[in-house]
């Protein structure tokens, strides 16, 4: 099992404004050279730091390349387990695709444990880092999240794929990429998500249960439309198509419990 305690982190985002302006004029062969060089530099960084047990650095440059970020990421240390050392290596294969690999140190050898490619073309600025190593299911053990959607307008929306850390390695949660701004509710043991627009006046809340085969099943959907300026009420619609109108300052009672405080604070601040 992969567990938690990070000892070494190197996180680099590379980009060039001159390349950003000229990329559309470069032939495909030149672009291939640029990304091949990025891969080589990322691997060289891993080789240079793989024995630095307590080394930690976080350098970032959030410049855009061809209207998208390019990535070169290396993280080394007790990323998933206090007993084992892992390395996460990631780099852009092109301006829309991210390659991610996790290696485990066994003796003096680094063994590949995980490999994945994901699309990054829908990661809009100011979003920078697509990879998170954190607990995603409330068991205190670090898991893996790779973002592939970030939209800042009309309401912030983050989506991506997730892998749960098990005795058999990282297991992908099927359907996780459909949850906007996903969180784990330890109270209900469900995955929840929400998205809003119109300055937070129109909101959708979702709840999912994780089945034994690592597939998610939607169990609840609540829509809350508080955009009516005349009545200053909220029209609440549940997944059973039950519709009721409630005062804005009471809307928090009708959303998922995980978001009650969020909604309560939002409308109490308007008075």
C-alpha positions, -999 to 999 in steps of 0.1 A, spaced: 0 0 0 11 35 -8 10 58 23 17 94 34 46 117 43 64 139 17 101 144 21 112 157 -13 93 178 -38 105 193 -70 78 210 -90 88 229 -122 65 245 -147 84 256 -178 73 280 -205 85 306 -229 65 337 -240 86 338 -272 76 302 -280 40 310 -271 39 337 -298 58 317 -324 46 282 -318 20 284 -346 48 292 -370 70 263 -360 70 231 -381 59 199 -364 94 186 -364 106 216 -344 78 211 -319 87 175 -315 123 185 -307 110 209 -280 89 183 -263 116 156 -266 140 180 -249 114 186 -221 113 149 -215 150 146 -213 154 175 -189 126 161 -167 143 127 -165 177 143 -158 161 162 -129 148 129 -115 183 113 -119 199 143 -101 175 143 -72 166 107 -67 190 102 -38 182 135 -21 160 120 7 152 152 24 155 176 -6 126 198 -12 120 226 -37 89 242 -53 96 264 -82 69 275 -106 66 297 -137 30 300 -148 37 312 -184 16 299 -212 27 279 -242 5 279 -272 -23 292 -249 -18 262 -226 7 253 -199 35 229 -205 46 208 -175 78 193 -161 71 178 -127 93 157 -104 83 147 -69 104 123 -48 101 110 -13 75 93 10 47 105 -12 23 76 -5 39 57 24 61 65 53 77 31 47 84 34 9 99 60 -13 82 69 -45 89 93 -74 63 110 -96 75 121 -129 53 141 -153 59 161 -185 39 174 -215 41 151 -245 26 180 -265 5 211 -258 -26 190 -249 -13 158 -234 4 151 -200 24 119 -193 25 108 -157 46 79 -142 51 68 -106 81 48 -96 89 30 -63 124 26 -50 133 -10 -42 169 -12 -30 189 9 -55 164 3 -83 133 24 -92 104 2 -104 75 16 -124 42 12 -105 19 35 -125 16 51 -159 -10 74 -174 -16 100 -201 -42 127 -197 -54 157 -217 -46 192 -204 -61 213 -232 -91 222 -209 -70 235 -180 -76 272 -184 -54 298 -167 -49 307 -139 -48 270 -131 -12 257 -129 -7 223 -113 -27 193 -126 -15 167 -101 -25 164 -64 -14 137 -40 -38 137 -11 -64 116 7 -94 112 -15 -115 87 6 -110 96 42 -88 67 52 -57 88 60 -38 74 31 -27 95 1 -43 90 -32 -37 105 -67 -57 131 -86 -49 143 -121 -70 173 -133 -81 176 -169 -107 203 -168 -105 237 -151 -129 264 -161 -128 298 -143 -160 312 -159 -190 314 -155 -183 294 -123 -152 277 -112 -152 241 -122 -125 215 -117 -127 179 -129 -103 151 -133 -95 114 -127 -87 99 -93 -70 67 -82 -75 52 -47 -45 38 -29 -51 1 -21 -31 -30 -12 -32 -38 -49 -18 -5 -60 -37 25 -74 -72 17 -85 -90 42 -107 -124 55 -96 -147 51 -126 -168 82 -132 -148 105 -109 -141 128 -139 -178 136 -141 -180 152 -106 -174 190 -107 -152 202 -78 -153 168 -62 -149 164 -24 -152 134 0 -179 138 26 -167 116 56 -200 121 73 -220 103 46 -191 84 30 -201 98 -3 -183 118 -30 -200 152 -35 -197 179 -60 -211 213 -69 -210 239 -96 -225 274 -97 -230 303 -120 -247 338 -120 -225 349 -91 -234 318 -71 -271 324 -74 -277 292 -95 -262 260 -79 -262 223 -86 -252 198 -59 -244 161 -66 -238 131 -44 -223 97 -54 -217 64 -37 -186 43 -45 -194 7 -53 -171 -23 -46 -159 -24 -82 -147 13 -78 -175 27 -99 -195 57 -88 -233 58 -87 -252 91 -85 -276 90 -56 -287 126 -53 -290 157 -74 -303 191 -61 -306 222 -81 -310 255 -63 -320 286 -84 -319 318 -63 -317 342 -92 -352 356 -90 -346 392 -78 -384 399 -74 -392 372 -49 -356 368 -35 -365 332 -31 -348 300 -42 -364 274 -63 -351 240 -51 -354 209 -74 -345 175 -63 -337 144 -84 -373 133 -79 -383 165 -97 -399 178 -65 -399 216 -68 -404 240 -39 -396 277 -34 -380 287 -1 -365 320 12 -329 325 4 -318 325 40 -334 291 44 -319 276 12 -290 260 32 -315 236 48 -324 220 14 -289 214 -1 -265 186 6 -254 187 43 -218 191 32 -226 224 16 -250 238 41 -226 262 57 -213 274 23 -249 283 12 -258 297 46 -228 320 47 -233 331 11 -268 345 17 -263 357 53 -235 380 39 -260 396 15 -281 410 44 
